[in-house]
Amino acid sequence: DHQERYADAEGYYLTALSLDPRNGNICADLGYSYLLQKKWMQAERYLNQSLQIDPTNDKAVDHLAEVYVNEGQPQLAERTLLQSLPRDQAQARLAALMSGQN
């Protein structure tokens, strides 16, 4: 994914997801891949799906908050971060996301 071979990665993730549709980690990875491509709607869909399967997936929470920041929804980003972080840490992470320090 980090080599920007997004189409290949997307294909692998979708194949893996078709074989194991209740795997929250695959959903989170696919959502993150879409986030890297700035495909916010697809990223949001799969990150939310990941959290429906496993609400304790901290990476999915963080990446979903990043999507919301990029969509101009900082309140929703903060609410999302509060699912897995204490308020002071959530606010610090939100400030970092809003300043572009992902």
N, C-alpha and C positions, 0 to 999 in steps of 0.2 A: 504493500500500500504506500509506504513512504517513498518508493521510487516512482510514484505517480503512474503506476500501471493500474489505474482505477477500473478500467473495463474488465481486465483479467480478474482482479480482486472481486469485483461485483459478481461476476459469473461464478466464481468459486463459492462465495458466500451464499448466493441464491441456490446453488446446487446443494450445499450443505444444509441450508434451511429447509429445502424440500425433503431432505432425508430425515431431518430432526427438527420439526417445526416448533417444538416446545423448548428449544435450547436458547435461553436468554443471552448467553455469551455470543452466539452467532448473530442474533438480532442486534446486539450492542456493537459488534464489529462491523456489521453492514451499515448501521447508523453512523458510526464513526467514519467509515469510508465516504459516505455521502456528505458528512460534515466537512471533510477535507476537500471535497469537490464543490463546496458551497451550495449543495442541493438541499436547502433547509427543510423543505416539506418532506422529502424522503427520509432525511436524517431524523426528523422529529417523529415520523411514523415508526421507524424501526427502534429508535431509542425508547419510545413509549411502550412499544410491544415488549421490549426487553424487560422494562420495569414492571409490566403486568405479570410477566413470568417470574421475575425475581426482583422484588422491590428493594433488596439490599445491595444491588449491583452499583457500587459507588462510582465506577467509571461511567456507566450509563447516565447516572444522575449528573455528573460533572459535564459530560458531553451534551446532554440535553439542555443544561443551563447555558452552555456556550451557544447552542443553536438559538435559544430564546434571546440571548443578548444580540446575536447577529440579526435576528428578526425585529429588533427594537422593542423587546418585551422584558425589560429588566426586573419588573415586579414578579413576573412568572418565573424568571431565572432564579430569583432569590427564594421564592416559595419552593422551587424544585430543589435547590441546594439545602434548604432546611430539612429535607427528608432524611439527609444523612450527616449533616454537620450541625454543631451548636451554632447559635445565632452569630456570635462574633466571628467564627471561622467562615460561615456562609457569607457574611458581609465582606470579609476580607477577600474571599475567592471571587465574589461578584465584582468587587473593585478591580481585581486583577484582570478578570475577563473583559470588563468594560474599558480598561486601558490598553487592551490588546496583548497582555502578558499571559498568554495561554500557557 
